[in-house]
Amino acid sequence: MESTDSTAADRLTFARDGAQRVRAVLDPTALGAVAAGLSALAPDRAGVRLHGIAALRPILASSGPVGAVAASVLGAGCRLVRAILFDKTEAMNWSLGWHQDRTIAVVTRIEVEGFGPWTVKNGIPHVAPPFTLLAGMVTLRLHLDRVTEANAPLLIAPRSHRLGCIAGPAVTEAVRRCGRVACLAEAGDVWLYATPILHASEAASEPAHRRVLQVDFAASRLPGGLEWYGV
């Protein structure tokens, strides 16, 4: 089952499905300020990891309009632990198969039991933590541009986050069981997801700017001296 109509997407709730659309979180003025803060970044790959952009912090803090969406699930003590800018255009029109996000960004590699394997992305250490840690996180996608069926909305498999860590060969069956929903959006909307939810992205049939600021939030500290990379 696949649905690309907005009514199906709007029926999703975070508590039941692990995904929910929150409309008009930022007005055009605030959205313009975010876009201006990111304007110097020209994505030359599928995603650019962000750090040290002060203009984003008031909006993404748990007391700010976007961070408050995460705080509504994780509590006011949650922290922003990673941010990535995606900009799908005609020149950068990638696709990505069904998968779960299974790694976190940290300041320094420290060997801690249950954490691994390790990778380095854009010079930043990343590690796969225990699944229980991922299950306690949320991911927000702030849309700077309108997303239609033609410019590659994110596809998600509702309730797949409840299936635990899904091995590669089992992904296709999990998507078949859970179904697929396209996450359409207007500029200023935020999509809230359970971080481990299965998701995918197809190439756009009509490429246009589809800028998305994706941010991860967590409520817990890391063990063994590990520190969240943050933003």
C-alpha positions in Angstrom: 0.0 0.0 0.0 1.4 3.4 -1.0 -0.3 6.7 -0.5 0.8 10.0 -1.8 -2.3 12.1 -1.1 -2.1 14.8 1.6 -5.1 13.5 3.5 -3.4 10.1 4.2 -0.3 11.9 5.4 -2.3 14.2 7.6 -4.0 11.2 9.3 -0.7 10.1 10.7 0.0 10.7 14.4 3.4 10.4 16.1 2.0 8.3 19.0 0.5 5.7 16.6 2.5 5.9 13.4 5.9 7.4 14.4 5.3 10.3 12.1 3.3 13.5 12.1 3.0 16.7 10.1 2.9 20.0 12.0 1.8 22.8 9.7 3.1 26.3 9.5 5.6 26.1 12.3 7.6 29.0 10.8 6.0 32.0 9.1 7.6 33.5 6.0 9.7 36.0 7.9 11.2 33.3 10.2 11.7 31.0 7.3 13.5 33.7 5.4 15.9 34.1 8.4 16.7 30.4 8.4 17.3 30.4 4.6 19.6 33.4 5.0 21.5 31.6 7.7 22.1 28.7 5.3 22.6 30.7 2.1 26.4 30.4 2.3 26.1 26.6 2.2 26.0 25.2 -1.3 25.3 21.5 -0.9 27.7 19.5 -3.1 26.6 16.2 -1.9 23.3 14.5 -0.8 23.5 16.2 2.6 25.7 18.8 4.4 26.2 18.4 8.1 25.9 21.7 10.0 27.8 23.0 12.9 28.4 26.5 14.4 25.5 28.3 12.7 24.4 30.7 15.5 21.4 31.9 13.6 19.7 28.5 13.8 20.0 28.1 17.6 17.1 30.2 18.8 14.7 28.4 16.4 16.0 24.9 17.1 16.3 25.3 20.9 13.7 23.4 22.8 12.1 26.8 23.7 12.1 27.8 20.0 9.3 27.1 17.5 11.0 24.1 15.8 12.6 22.7 18.9 9.3 22.9 20.8 8.0 20.2 18.5 10.7 17.9 19.7 10.2 19.0 23.3 6.5 18.1 23.0 7.6 14.5 22.8 10.9 14.3 24.6 10.4 17.0 27.2 11.9 20.5 27.6 15.3 19.0 28.6 15.9 17.6 25.1 18.9 18.7 23.1 19.7 19.2 19.5 22.3 16.6 18.6 22.7 16.8 14.8 21.6 18.9 11.8 21.8 18.2 8.1 20.8 20.3 5.1 19.4 18.6 2.1 18.8 20.4 -1.1 17.6 18.3 -4.0 17.9 20.1 -7.3 18.3 19.1 -11.0 22.0 19.0 -10.5 21.8 17.0 -7.2 18.8 14.7 -7.8 19.7 11.6 -5.8 17.6 8.6 -4.6 18.0 6.6 -1.5 16.6 3.1 -0.8 14.6 2.1 2.3 16.7 2.2 5.4 16.8 3.2 9.1 19.0 6.0 10.5 21.3 4.0 12.8 24.2 6.3 13.6 24.8 9.3 15.8 27.4 12.1 15.5 29.9 12.5 18.4 32.8 14.8 19.2 35.5 12.2 19.6 35.8 8.5 19.0 35.8 6.6 22.4 35.4 2.9 22.5 32.3 2.2 24.6 30.6 -1.2 24.9 27.6 -1.5 22.7 28.6 1.3 20.4 29.9 0.4 16.9 30.8 0.1 14.2 32.4 3.5 13.6 32.4 5.7 10.5 33.6 9.2 9.6 31.2 11.5 7.6 32.4 14.9 6.5 35.2 14.6 9.0 32.8 13.9 11.9 32.9 10.7 13.9 29.7 8.7 13.7 28.8 5.5 15.6 26.0 3.0 15.7 24.6 3.1 19.3 22.4 0.5 21.0 18.9 0.6 19.4 17.3 1.6 22.6 19.1 5.0 22.4 17.8 5.5 18.8 14.3 4.6 20.0 14.5 7.5 22.5 15.3 10.1 19.8 13.2 12.1 17.4 14.0 13.6 14.0 12.4 16.8 12.6 12.4 17.9 9.0 11.8 21.7 8.5 10.8 22.4 5.0 12.1 25.6 3.4 10.3 24.8 0.2 7.0 23.2 -0.9 7.3 19.5 -1.4 4.9 17.9 -3.9 4.7 14.4 -5.4 6.9 15.6 -8.3 9.9 16.8 -6.3 10.7 13.7 -4.2 8.8 13.8 -0.9 10.3 11.6 1.8 8.6 8.2 1.9 8.0 6.6 5.3 6.7 3.2 6.5 4.3 4.0 9.3 4.9 2.1 12.6 8.1 0.5 11.3 10.0 2.1 14.2 8.3 -0.4 16.4 10.0 -3.4 14.7 13.4 -2.8 16.2 16.6 -2.9 14.2 15.6 -4.3 10.8 18.1 -6.4 9.0 18.7 -5.6 5.3 16.9 -8.7 3.9 13.8 -8.0 6.1 13.4 -4.4 5.0 11.3 -5.1 1.9 8.8 -7.2 3.9 8.6 -4.6 6.7 7.7 -1.9 4.1 5.1 -4.2 2.6 3.5 -4.8 6.0 3.6 -1.2 7.1 2.7 0.4 3.8 4.2 3.6 2.4 3.2 7.2 2.8 4.6 10.3 1.0 5.3 13.2 3.3 4.1 16.2 1.3 4.7 19.6 2.8 4.3 23.4 2.5 7.2 25.8 3.2 7.3 26.3 7.0 5.9 22.9 7.8 7.7 20.4 10.1 7.5 16.7 9.9 8.2 14.9 13.2 9.5 11.3 13.1 10.6 8.6 15.4 14.3 8.4 14.4 14.4 4.7 13.6 11.4 4.8 11.2 12.0 3.2 7.8 12.2 5.8 5.1 13.4 6.3 1.5 13.7 9.1 -1.1 13.2 8.7 -4.9 14.7 11.0 -7.5 12.5 13.9 -8.3 10.5 13.6 -11.5 10.4 17.4 -11.8 13.5 18.6 -9.9 13.2 21.9 -8.1 14.7 23.4 -4.9 13.6 21.1 -2.1 15.6 22.4 0.8 15.0 20.5 4.0 16.7 21.1 7.4 16.8 17.7 9.2 17.5 17.8 12.9 17.9 15.1 15.5 17.0 15.5 19.1 17.7 13.4 22.2 16.8 13.6 25.8 19.7 11.5 27.2 23.4 11.9 27.8 25.9 9.5 26.2 27.8 7.0 28.4 31.5 6.4 28.8 32.7 10.0 28.0 31.1 10.1 24.5 29.6 13.6 23.7 27.0 14.5 21.2 28.4 16.5 18.3 25.6 19.0 18.4 25.0 22.0 16.3 
